[in-house]
């Protein structure tokens, strides 16, 4: 019985400290009035469950033949933003094993 209690307590405590990541915005950026399409985009998000500053790995156009990899730092409030180049408008953010995906609509 004690063993079941210990395993349950460890499972609950491990899930309480697990990190989560959420992409809050992913939009193309117009660089001038003449550019109808520019591959420049800004990706922003939030991270929870990280005690210290952490790195977020961002993979853009992950299902293409040449995906792009970016790294950015989470600030003390758990937010991050990174400028990326994307031709398909898809991205995936990962921090400490937690992953989320987004696409430009």
ABEGO torsion letter per residue (X at the ends): XAAAAAAAAAAAAAAAABBBBBBABBBBBBABAABABBABBBBBBBBBGBABBBBBBBBBGAABABBBBBBBBBBAAGBBBBBBBBAAGBBBBBBGGBBBBBBBX
